[in-house]
Amino acid sequence: MINESEELKSLMVHSFEIPLKVHENNLDDLYPILLGHIEWMIENRMEALLSTLYRLDVLESKINAVLTPDFPLSPAQGITNLVIERQKERYQTKLKYHNTEYTKDWIELK
């Protein structure tokens, strides 16, 4: 089973198409890279960013909250935090249902 940082790294490579170096494996390394990419997407590809957030199942109400002028962080920081929060939720769900009687016959596709 892969760890939380590897899940985030996988998300960044596949969903956000961010090329990463092998050594960039922990959240401290990954956060500023994801933040910079989201800043760029806000400026240049907002529709693609919103589409990606929708596919990742980030709640629209949370996105709207971080985009309000009175939110204490920048929009990019808020969205980055939402993406990481959602990935952590997905990771916890995977852990909860991994190797249970319900999944013993499932085949993991790679």
C-alpha positions as CSV (number, residue, x, y, z in Angstrom):
1,M,0.0,0.0,0.0
2,I,1.4,3.4,-0.9
3,N,1.6,6.2,1.6
4,E,-0.2,9.6,1.7
5,S,2.7,11.5,0.1
6,E,2.9,9.0,-2.8
7,E,-0.9,9.4,-3.3
8,L,-0.4,13.2,-3.6
9,K,2.5,12.8,-5.9
10,S,0.4,10.5,-8.1
11,L,-2.4,13.0,-8.2
12,M,0.0,15.8,-9.2
13,V,1.5,13.8,-12.0
14,H,-1.8,12.4,-13.4
15,S,-4.4,15.0,-12.6
16,F,-2.3,18.2,-12.8
17,E,0.3,16.9,-15.3
18,I,3.1,18.2,-13.1
19,P,6.5,16.5,-13.9
20,L,8.2,15.6,-10.6
21,K,11.7,14.4,-9.7
22,V,12.1,11.1,-7.9
23,H,13.3,12.7,-4.7
24,E,10.3,14.9,-4.3
25,N,8.3,12.5,-2.1
26,N,7.1,14.3,1.0
27,L,4.5,17.0,1.5
28,D,7.1,19.6,2.3
29,D,8.6,19.1,-1.2
30,L,5.2,18.7,-3.0
31,Y,3.2,21.6,-1.5
32,P,5.2,24.5,-3.1
33,I,5.2,22.7,-6.4
34,L,1.5,22.2,-6.4
35,L,0.9,25.7,-5.1
36,G,3.0,27.2,-8.0
37,H,1.1,25.1,-10.5
38,I,-2.3,26.1,-9.1
39,E,-1.2,29.8,-9.1
40,W,-0.3,29.4,-12.8
41,M,-3.6,27.7,-13.5
42,I,-5.6,30.4,-11.8
43,E,-3.9,33.0,-14.0
44,N,-3.9,31.1,-17.3
45,R,-6.3,28.1,-17.2
46,M,-9.0,28.7,-14.7
47,E,-11.6,26.6,-16.5
48,A,-9.2,23.6,-16.6
49,L,-8.4,24.1,-12.9
50,L,-12.1,24.1,-12.0
51,S,-12.7,21.0,-14.2
52,T,-9.8,19.2,-12.4
53,L,-11.2,20.1,-9.0
54,Y,-14.6,18.8,-10.1
55,R,-13.1,15.5,-11.2
56,L,-11.2,15.3,-7.9
57,D,-14.6,15.7,-6.1
58,V,-13.6,18.9,-4.2
59,L,-16.8,20.4,-3.0
60,E,-17.9,23.5,-4.9
61,S,-19.0,25.2,-1.7
62,K,-15.4,24.9,-0.3
63,I,-13.9,26.2,-3.6
64,N,-16.3,29.2,-3.5
65,A,-15.3,29.9,0.1
66,V,-11.6,30.1,-0.7
67,L,-12.2,32.3,-3.6
68,T,-14.0,35.0,-1.6
69,P,-12.1,38.2,-0.9
70,D,-12.3,37.8,2.9
71,F,-10.7,34.4,2.9
72,P,-7.5,34.7,4.9
73,L,-5.2,32.9,2.4
74,S,-4.6,33.6,-1.3
75,P,-6.9,31.7,-3.7
76,A,-4.0,29.5,-4.8
77,Q,-3.1,28.6,-1.1
78,G,-6.8,27.8,-0.4
79,I,-7.2,25.6,-3.4
80,T,-3.9,23.8,-2.8
81,N,-5.1,23.1,0.8
82,L,-8.4,21.8,-0.5
83,V,-6.7,19.5,-3.0
84,I,-4.4,18.1,-0.3
85,E,-7.3,17.7,2.1
86,R,-9.4,15.8,-0.5
87,Q,-6.4,13.5,-1.3
88,K,-6.0,12.8,2.4
89,E,-9.7,11.9,2.6
90,R,-9.4,9.6,-0.4
91,Y,-6.3,8.0,1.1
92,Q,-8.1,7.3,4.4
93,T,-11.1,5.8,2.5
94,K,-8.7,3.5,0.6
95,L,-7.1,2.4,3.9
96,K,-10.5,1.8,5.5
97,Y,-11.7,-0.5,2.7
98,H,-8.4,-2.0,1.6
99,N,-8.2,-5.8,2.2
100,T,-11.7,-6.1,3.7
101,E,-14.1,-8.9,2.9
102,Y,-15.7,-6.6,0.4
103,T,-12.6,-6.0,-1.6
104,K,-11.0,-9.4,-1.5
105,D,-12.2,-10.3,-5.0
106,W,-11.4,-6.9,-6.5
107,I,-8.6,-6.6,-9.0
108,E,-6.4,-3.5,-8.7
109,L,-5.9,-2.0,-12.2
110,K,-2.6,-0.2,-12.8
